[in-house]
Amino acid sequence: MGNPRESGLLECHMSLLDYEKRFSALRLNSSGGFNSPHKVALLLALMDLIDRGDLRENIIRFDNVLKDAFANRLASFGDSSARNNPHLPFFHLRSEGFWHHKIVPGQLESYEQLSTASSVGVVISHIEYAFLDDELFELLQSKLIRNLLSESLLTNLDRGSILDILRGDSSAWDWLECEFLVNDYMVMLEKHLKGWKYSKADHRRELMVRLNNRSKGSIEYKHQNVSTVLIELGLPYIPGYKPAFNYQKQLKQVVLSYFAGHQSILDDVNSFGESDVTEGIPAELSWNEVYDPNPPEHVTRVSEKKPQYIAKRVDYTEREFRNRQLGLKAEQFVLNLERERLIEAGRPDLAREVEWSSQKRGDGVGFDIRSFDVEQDSERFVEVKATSSGKYQPFYISENERAFSNDFSDAYSIYRVYEFRETPRIFILSGSVEQHVQLFPNNYRAEF
């Protein structure tokens, strides 16, 4: 089973304070008893570009847009002796640990010999672009964090000053509180995915002492908000925390910053998302024990572009393979339930005719199981969608399945099986699938 304390998910990583310390302690070039403002000016210029919407990707090119922003910031210091040499901080910020260079192909050996950039030409010939730690770039998407880190560049802040900037409205959750909570949620998520026992109440009690006297209900609701963010990112969540969709915008930024700084955890989350299905189908359960009459409410949300590190780390192909393994066991589970349901309804004749169509006729028929509606005395086409996560977890549906649900809407149903590894539950979406869910394109077919 392993020791939870050895897992990367359990490390406490206060990313914001780490960067605040780095920004307030930049290694500045000193000349004549004065510190050079160039690194500070370039980082402030970078934040200006993000604030204006001119820098949307973590790719910082040494172009006129950056140079102009740097010149404006440098001039704002009122130091006439400071030369407008943006190539120097563009090169030397590499020593700070969070600023990195993408080297021009074929120039790595020459670049590694450089101790400074003696001219603009040196930068252009050696550096394709600069980029920040993904975590820092994600943090800088928040205006609040830009304000804090700007202040850190200009003066050393004590902890009281940091909290004053972050807290603003004293009733709202500040960034550091959200970081503590998100870290705690990820600890529980790993335990849930790996099947380790844990107590939500114990976690909540330990968390309360680190927060600003937050109530149990407030903490519970914030954990539910994290579930919503993970669902929107296409990641599994803790079923015990039912998604609460009205969440603080800052919380999503904290979650994204967490994953940006812990990208290996995305591998873990993706790896365990629908795994551990080798133990077979669950024990026999009656229809009344598994049926959930309340499908998720329809929530209108805007699909947003996910950060690159999310897209790179979440292996949808591997997840789709594991879903097929899970799906086979869930189809067998539903097949048994349908037969039992018909027998209990006094129709053993129909129970004998229930067909596992995806196995008998192949996956392309548009449904998995042909069953029967006793009241209508007609066929029922059942598509099984299974997850080990909660009822709000998104699922994949093929174009063929979507079209079939439209063509045979009177007889078509999706049986959504959730929490499959624990005590499975099922809710039903009858008719055209588009009546119940929002569909987003995910794959393309490539033809020659």
C-alpha positions in Angstrom: 0.0 0.0 0.0 2.9 2.4 0.7 3.4 5.2 3.2 1.3 8.3 2.4 4.0 10.5 3.8 6.3 9.4 1.1 4.1 10.8 -1.6 4.6 14.0 -3.5 1.0 15.0 -3.0 1.5 15.4 0.7 4.3 18.0 0.6 3.2 21.4 1.9 4.4 23.9 -0.7 3.6 27.6 0.0 4.5 28.8 -3.5 3.4 32.4 -3.1 5.6 33.1 -0.1 8.5 31.4 -1.8 8.3 33.8 -4.7 7.7 36.8 -2.5 11.0 36.0 -0.7 12.8 35.6 -4.0 11.4 38.9 -5.4 12.3 40.8 -2.2 15.9 39.5 -2.2 16.9 39.8 -5.9 20.6 39.7 -6.5 21.2 43.2 -7.9 24.3 44.5 -9.6 26.0 47.2 -7.4 28.0 50.0 -8.8 29.2 53.1 -6.9 27.3 52.0 -3.8 24.0 51.9 -5.7 21.9 48.9 -6.7 21.0 48.6 -10.4 17.2 48.8 -10.9 17.3 46.8 -14.2 16.1 43.4 -12.9 13.3 45.1 -11.0 12.3 47.2 -14.0 12.2 44.2 -16.3 10.0 42.1 -13.9 7.7 45.1 -13.3 7.5 45.5 -17.1 6.6 41.9 -17.4 3.7 42.3 -15.0 2.6 45.4 -16.9 2.4 43.3 -20.1 0.3 40.6 -18.3 -1.9 43.3 -16.8 -2.6 44.8 -20.3 -3.2 41.4 -21.9 -0.1 41.6 -24.1 1.5 38.5 -22.6 -0.9 35.5 -22.5 1.6 32.7 -22.8 4.7 31.8 -20.8 6.9 32.9 -23.7 8.8 36.2 -23.1 10.4 37.4 -26.4 13.0 40.1 -26.5 11.0 42.3 -28.7 10.0 45.9 -29.0 6.9 45.4 -26.8 9.0 44.2 -23.9 11.7 46.8 -24.5 9.2 49.7 -24.5 7.6 48.4 -21.3 11.1 48.1 -19.7 12.0 51.7 -20.8 8.8 53.0 -19.2 9.5 51.3 -15.9 13.1 52.3 -15.9 12.2 55.9 -16.5 9.7 55.8 -13.6 12.6 55.4 -11.1 13.8 58.8 -12.0 17.5 57.6 -12.2 19.1 59.4 -15.1 22.2 57.4 -14.7 20.4 54.1 -15.3 21.0 53.1 -18.9 18.3 51.6 -21.1 19.9 48.2 -21.5 17.1 45.6 -21.3 19.3 42.9 -22.7 21.3 42.8 -19.4 18.4 41.8 -17.0 17.0 39.6 -19.8 20.2 37.6 -19.6 21.1 37.9 -15.9 17.7 37.1 -14.4 18.6 33.4 -15.1 20.6 33.5 -11.9 17.4 33.9 -9.8 16.2 30.4 -10.4 12.7 31.2 -11.8 13.7 32.8 -15.1 14.8 30.4 -17.8 16.0 30.7 -21.4 15.0 28.7 -24.5 18.3 28.4 -26.4 18.5 29.0 -30.1 19.1 25.5 -31.7 22.8 24.9 -32.2 23.9 27.6 -29.7 23.8 25.7 -26.4 27.6 25.2 -26.2 28.3 28.9 -26.9 25.5 30.0 -24.5 27.0 28.0 -21.7 30.3 29.9 -22.1 28.6 33.3 -21.6 29.0 35.1 -18.3 27.1 38.2 -19.5 25.3 39.6 -22.6 27.7 42.2 -23.9 25.2 43.4 -26.5 21.7 43.0 -27.8 23.1 40.9 -30.6 24.4 38.3 -28.0 20.9 37.9 -26.7 19.3 37.6 -30.1 21.8 35.1 -31.4 21.7 32.8 -28.3 18.2 33.1 -26.8 15.0 32.3 -28.6 12.9 33.5 -25.7 12.7 33.5 -21.9 10.1 31.8 -19.7 9.2 31.7 -16.0 8.5 28.8 -13.8 5.0 27.7 -14.8 3.9 28.2 -11.2 5.1 31.8 -11.1 3.5 32.6 -14.5 0.2 31.2 -13.2 0.5 33.2 -10.0 1.0 36.4 -12.0 -2.4 35.9 -13.7 -3.9 37.3 -10.4 -3.8 41.1 -10.1 -3.7 40.7 -6.4 -0.5 38.6 -6.6 1.0 41.0 -9.1 0.4 43.8 -6.7 2.1 41.8 -3.9 5.1 40.8 -5.9 5.5 44.4 -7.3 5.6 45.6 -3.7 8.1 42.9 -2.9 10.4 44.1 -5.7 10.3 47.7 -4.4 10.6 47.0 -0.7 11.1 44.2 1.8 7.7 43.3 3.2 7.2 41.9 6.6 4.5 39.2 7.1 2.0 41.7 8.4 2.3 43.8 5.2 1.9 40.7 3.1 -1.3 39.7 4.8 -2.7 43.2 4.6 -2.2 43.2 0.8 -3.6 39.7 0.4 -6.5 40.0 2.7 -8.3 43.1 1.5 -11.8 42.4 2.6 -11.3 40.6 5.9 -14.3 38.4 5.4 -13.0 36.9 2.1 -10.6 33.9 2.0 -7.1 35.3 1.3 -4.7 33.6 -1.0 -2.7 31.9 1.7 -5.8 30.4 3.2 -6.8 29.0 -0.2 -3.3 27.5 -0.6 -3.6 25.7 2.8 -7.0 24.4 1.8 -6.0 23.3 -1.7 -3.0 21.5 -0.4 -5.2 19.7 2.1 -7.7 18.7 -0.6 -4.9 17.2 -2.7 -3.7 15.2 0.2 -7.2 13.7 0.6 -7.6 13.2 -3.1 -4.5 11.1 -3.3 -5.7 9.0 -0.4 -9.1 8.6 -2.1 -7.6 7.6 -5.4 -5.2 5.0 -3.9 -7.9 3.6 -1.6 -6.3 4.7 1.6 -8.5 5.4 4.6 -8.8 9.0 5.8 -11.1 11.1 7.9 -12.5 14.3 6.4 -13.3 15.5 9.9 -9.7 15.0 11.1 -8.4 16.9 8.1 -10.8 19.7 8.7 -9.9 20.0 12.4 -6.2 20.1 11.5 -6.8 22.7 8.8 -8.9 25.0 11.0 -5.9 25.9 13.2 -4.1 27.3 10.1 -7.0 29.4 8.9 -8.6 32.6 10.1 -11.2 31.1 12.4 -13.1 29.7 9.5 -16.2 27.6 10.4 -16.6 23.9 9.6 -19.3 24.8 7.1 -17.1 27.4 5.4 -14.3 24.9 5.1 -16.6 22.2 3.8 -18.0 24.5 1.2 -14.6 25.6 0.0 -13.6 21.9 -0.4 -16.7 21.5 -2.6 -15.5 24.5 -4.6 -12.2 22.7 -5.3 -14.2 19.7 -6.6 -15.8 22.0 -9.1 -12.5 23.4 -10.3 -11.1 19.9 -10.8 -14.2 18.9 -12.8 -13.7 21.9 -15.0 -10.1 20.8 -15.6 -11.2 17.3 -16.5 -9.7 15.8 -13.4 -11.1 13.4 -10.8 -12.4 14.8 -7.6 -13.4 13.5 -4.1 -17.0 12.2 -4.4 -17.6 13.1 -0.7 -17.3 16.8 -1.6 -20.2 17.5 -3.9 -19.3 20.2 -6.3 -20.4 23.7 -5.4 -20.3 25.7 -8.6 -20.4 29.3 -7.2 -16.8 29.7 -6.3 -14.3 32.5 -5.7 -12.3 33.2 -8.9 -9.1 33.4 -6.9 -9.6 29.7 -5.8 -9.2 28.5 -9.4 -6.0 30.5 -9.7 -4.7 28.9 -6.6 -5.5 25.4 -7.9 -3.9 26.1 -11.2 -0.8 27.5 -9.4 -0.7 24.4 -7.3 -0.6 22.1 -10.4 1.8 24.4 -12.1 4.3 23.9 -9.3 3.5 20.2 -8.8 3.2 18.9 -12.3 4.2 15.4 -11.4 1.1 15.2 -9.3 -1.0 15.6 -12.5 0.7 12.3 -13.6 -0.4 10.7 -10.3 -4.0 12.1 -10.6 -4.2 10.9 -14.2 -2.7 7.5 -13.4 -5.1 6.8 -10.6 -8.1 8.5 -12.1 -9.9 5.3 -13.3 -7.5 2.6 -12.2 -7.8 -0.3 -9.7 -10.6 -2.1 -11.5 -8.9 -5.5 -11.7 -10.8 -6.9 -8.6 -13.9 -7.6 -10.7 -17.5 -6.3 -10.7 -19.0 -5.3 -7.3 -21.0 -7.7 -5.2 -24.6 -8.3 -6.1 -26.8 -5.3 -5.4 -30.5 -4.7 -6.0 -31.7 -2.0 -8.4 -33.2 0.0 -5.5 -29.8 0.0 -3.7 -27.9 1.5 -6.7 -30.5 3.7 -8.4 -30.1 7.5 -7.9 -33.3 9.3 -9.1 -31.5 12.7 -9.2 -29.2 13.3 -12.1 -26.8 16.2 -11.7 -28.4 19.6 -12.2 -27.6 21.3 -15.5 -25.0 24.0 -14.9 -24.0 26.5 -17.6 -20.2 27.0 -17.7 -17.9 28.5 -20.1 -15.2 26.2 -21.5 -11.8 27.8 -20.9 -8.4 27.0 -22.5 -6.4 24.9 -20.1 -2.8 25.9 -19.4 -0.2 24.0 -21.4 1.1 22.0 -18.4 -2.4 20.6 -17.8 -2.7 19.5 -21.4 0.8 18.0 -21.4 0.4 16.1 -18.2 -3.2 14.7 -18.5 -2.8 11.6 -20.8 -6.3 11.3 -22.3 -5.3 8.4 -24.5 -4.1 6.4 -21.5 -7.2 7.4 -19.5 -9.4 6.3 -22.4 -7.8 2.9 -22.3 -8.4 2.5 -18.6 -11.9 3.7 -19.0 -12.5 0.8 -21.4 -11.4 -1.6 -18.8 -13.6 0.0 -16.2 -16.4 0.2 -18.8 -16.4 -3.5 -19.4 -16.9 -4.3 -15.8 -19.5 -1.6 -15.4 -21.4 -3.0 -18.5 -21.4 -6.5 -16.9 -22.7 -4.9 -13.7 -25.5 -3.1 -15.5 -26.3 -6.2 -17.6 -26.9 -8.2 -14.4 -29.0 -5.4 -12.9 -31.2 -5.2 -16.0 -31.8 -8.9 -16.0 -32.7 -8.8 -12.3 -34.9 -5.8 -12.8 -37.0 -7.6 -15.4 -37.2 -10.8 -13.3 -38.5 -8.7 -10.4 -41.0 -7.1 -12.7 -42.4 -10.6 -13.6 -40.8 -10.7 -17.1 -38.2 -13.5 -16.9 -38.8 -14.0 -20.6 -37.5 -10.5 -21.4 -34.6 -11.0 -18.9 -33.4 -13.9 -21.0 -33.3 -11.7 -24.1 -31.2 -8.9 -22.6 -28.2 -8.6 -24.9 -24.7 -7.3 -24.2 -24.6 -5.7 -27.6 -21.2 -4.1 -27.5 -19.7 -7.6 -26.9 -21.9 -9.4 -29.4 -22.1 -6.9 -32.2 -19.1 -4.6 -31.5 -18.7 -1.1 -30.1 -20.0 0.7 -33.2 -23.7 0.0 -32.7 -24.2 3.2 -30.6 -25.2 1.5 -27.4 -23.9 -1.2 -25.0 -26.9 -3.2 -23.8 -30.3 -4.0 -25.4 -32.8 -4.3 -22.6 -36.6 -3.7 -22.4 -39.1 -1.3 -21.0 -41.8 -3.4 -19.3 -44.4 -0.6 -19.2 -44.0 0.2 -22.9 -43.3 -3.4 -23.8 -40.5 -2.1 -26.0 -36.8 -2.2 -26.5 -34.5 0.0 -24.4 -31.0 0.9 -25.7 -28.6 1.4 -22.8 -25.2 3.1 -23.1 -23.1 2.6 -19.9 -20.7 5.3 -18.8 -18.7 4.5 -15.7 -16.4 6.3 -13.3 -14.7 5.6 -10.0 -15.2 9.2 -9.2 -18.4 11.1 -8.3 -21.6 11.7 -10.1 -20.5 15.1 -11.5 -17.4 13.6 -13.3 -17.5 14.4 -17.0 -17.6 11.5 -19.4 -16.7 10.9 -23.0 -19.3 10.1 -25.7 -18.5 9.3 -29.4 -20.2 11.0 -32.3 -21.8 7.7 -33.2 -23.3 7.5 -29.7 -24.5 11.1 -29.9 -26.2 10.5 -33.2 -27.8 7.3 -32.1 -29.2 9.0 -29.0 -30.9 11.5 -31.4 -32.2 8.9 -33.8 -33.6 6.6 -31.1 -34.3 9.2 -28.4 -37.6 7.5 -27.3 -35.7 4.3 -26.4 -32.2 5.5 -25.6 -30.8 5.9 -22.1 -27.4 6.6 -20.6 -26.8 4.7 -17.4 -24.1 6.7 -15.6 -22.4 4.4 -13.1 -20.4 6.4 -10.5 -18.2 5.6 -7.4 -17.8 2.2 -9.1 -15.0 0.9 -6.8 -16.9 1.6 -3.6 -20.7 1.3 -3.5 -21.8 1.9 -7.1 -24.7 4.2 -7.9 -26.5 4.8 -11.1 -28.5 7.7 -12.5 -30.2 7.7 -15.9 -30.3 10.2 -18.7 -33.1 9.3 -21.1 -33.5 10.5 -24.6 -31.1 12.6 -26.6 -27.9 13.1 -24.7 -27.8 16.8 -25.7 -30.9 17.4 -23.6 -28.8 16.8 -20.5 -25.2 17.8 -21.0 -23.0 20.3 -22.7 -20.8 18.7 -25.4 -17.3 20.0 -26.1 -15.1 18.7 -29.0 -12.2 16.6 -27.8 -10.8 14.5 -30.6 -10.4 14.8 -34.4 -10.4 12.0 -37.0 -7.4 12.0 -39.3 -8.0 10.6 -42.8 -5.6 10.1 -45.7 
